[in-house]
Amino acid sequence: SQTIHQWPATLVQPVGSPLSLECTVEGTSNPNLYWYRQAAGRGLQLLFYSVGIGQISSEVPQNLSASRPQDRQFILSSKKLLLSDSGFYLCAWSPTGVSGANVLTFGAGSRLTVL
Amino acid sequence: GQNIDQPTEMTATEGAIVQINCTYQTSGFNGLFWYQQHAGEAPTFLSYNVLDGLEEKGRFSSFLSRSKGYSYLLLKELQMKDSASYLCAVLDSNYQLIWGAGTKLIIKP
C-alpha cells in the first residue's frame, strides 16, 4: 500500500531564517506530487506541483521554491522566511497521469509559525 | 474567475442528518470532490462525482447537478466524530483542483 510521510510536523522559525520541509511517498512510482498551503478560513492554495523528477510547476510567485531530487521525494524550501509564510503546509500525491478520478492523498501536514 | 462557495460553519445534533451545500463557477468541469478534515489534521477523501445524481457510501452521500453548478454532501446518523471541516473541490478544464474554504461542522450531543 502507498504511504506518504511529511516532516517536520511543527516548527517555529524567526523571520529571515531558511526553511526546508520534506515529503516522501512509498509504494508507488512516478507519482504526481503537490505542495499546498492552508491559511485559517481559506481554501487550500496550490504552491507547486510536479509530474516527474526535476519537473516543477509554480502556481504562486513568492519566496518559496520546490525541488524533486528523487522520484518520490518532494522538498519545499525558502532562503528567507516572511511573517506571511506562516501556515499549515500539506504535501500530497496522486497517481501518475491526468485523470478526473485522481484522488489526492495528503501527508499529515507541517504547521509553520514565523515570528 | 473561478469560485467555490460553501457555508463557513454549520451546527447539527448527534443522530440527526445534515446537508452541506457547495456551489461552483469554474472554467470547465471534470469532477467534484469532497474531503473531510479534522482540526489540525490532513484532509481525507470522501467522495467523487462526475455525473449528475447521488452517490451513496455508507452514512455519507454526495449529490451533483452540473447544470446548476451545485453539489451537496449529506451526512446521516451523525456521530460526534463527524465534527470536522468538509472541503468541496472542483477539477476544472485544465485538471486543476479549485478548493472551497471548507465548512466547519459542529456536532452537539
Contacts between the chains, C-beta under 8 A, distances in Angstrom:
chain1	res1	chain2	res2	distance
A	41	B	8	7.5
A	41	B	101	6.2
A	42	B	101	5.4
A	43	B	4	6.9
A	43	B	87	7.4
A	43	B	98	7.9
A	43	B	99	3.7
A	43	B	100	5.5
A	43	B	101	4.7
A	43	B	102	6.9
A	44	B	43	7.6
A	44	B	87	7.2
A	44	B	89	7.6
A	44	B	97	7.9
A	44	B	99	4.3
A	45	B	99	7.9
A	46	B	96	7.4
A	46	B	97	7.2
A	90	B	42	5.9
A	90	B	43	7.6
A	98	B	95	4.8
A	99	B	95	7.9
A	100	B	30	4.2
A	100	B	31	4.1
A	100	B	48	7.9
A	100	B	50	5.6
A	100	B	91	5.7
A	100	B	95	7.3
A	101	B	31	6.8
A	101	B	48	5.9
A	101	B	50	7.4
A	103	B	33	7.4
A	103	B	45	4.8
A	103	B	48	6.8
A	104	B	33	8.0
A	104	B	43	7.8
A	104	B	45	7.2
A	104	B	97	7.3
A	105	B	45	7.3
A	106	B	42	3.8
A	106	B	43	5.4
A	106	B	44	7.4
A	107	B	42	6.2
A	108	B	41	7.0
A	108	B	42	5.5
A	109	B	40	7.8
A	109	B	41	7.0
A	109	B	42	5.1
A	111	B	40	7.7
